[in-house]
Amino acid sequence: MTDPITDDDILRLARLAGLDLPPAYRTELIEAYGHVHAMVARLPGGRPHGDEPAHVFVPTVFQPKRP
């Protein structure tokens, strides 16, 4: 299990992404991360890659019929 992410970790990730945030936005980013983390935690996991529709897409099915 990993340690919980800290506010400093979130700000470090923002800097690594090239974001130079003023102090007011830093607080908003930290608060928003909590909401995003909760949403990601609700996503189902543990499914095989074959369940992904992109892996079963067959483009030839959608080609126009030729007379």
C-alpha positions in Angstrom: 0.0 0.0 0.0 1.3 3.5 -0.8 1.4 6.4 1.5 -1.3 9.0 1.0 -0.3 11.9 -1.2 0.5 15.1 0.6 -0.2 18.7 -0.4 3.5 19.1 -1.3 3.3 16.1 -3.5 0.3 17.6 -5.4 2.1 20.9 -5.9 5.3 19.1 -7.0 3.3 17.2 -9.6 1.8 20.4 -10.8 5.3 22.0 -11.1 6.5 18.9 -13.0 3.6 19.4 -15.4 4.7 22.9 -16.1 2.1 24.7 -14.0 3.2 27.8 -12.3 0.3 28.5 -10.0 -0.3 31.5 -7.9 -1.0 30.7 -4.2 -4.8 31.0 -4.5 -4.9 28.4 -7.3 -2.7 26.1 -5.3 -5.3 25.7 -2.6 -8.0 25.1 -5.2 -5.8 22.4 -6.9 -5.2 20.6 -3.6 -9.0 20.6 -2.9 -9.8 19.5 -6.4 -7.4 16.6 -6.1 -9.4 15.1 -3.2 -12.5 15.1 -5.5 -10.7 13.5 -8.4 -9.1 10.9 -6.1 -12.6 9.9 -4.8 -14.0 9.6 -8.4 -11.0 7.5 -9.5 -11.5 5.2 -6.5 -15.0 4.5 -7.7 -13.9 3.2 -11.1 -14.1 -0.5 -11.5 -10.8 -2.2 -12.0 -9.3 -5.6 -12.6 -10.7 -6.1 -16.0 -8.7 -7.7 -18.8 -7.6 -5.5 -21.7 -9.7 -7.5 -24.1 -12.8 -6.0 -22.5 -11.8 -2.6 -23.8 -13.9 -1.7 -26.9 -10.9 -0.3 -28.7 -9.4 -3.7 -28.8 -12.4 -5.3 -30.5 -13.1 -2.5 -33.0 -13.2 -3.8 -36.6 -13.0 -0.9 -39.0 -13.9 -3.0 -42.1 -17.4 -3.4 -40.7 -18.0 0.3 -41.2 -16.8 0.6 -44.7 -19.5 1.5 -47.3 -20.9 -1.3 -49.3 -19.8 -1.3 -52.9 -22.4 -2.0 -55.6 
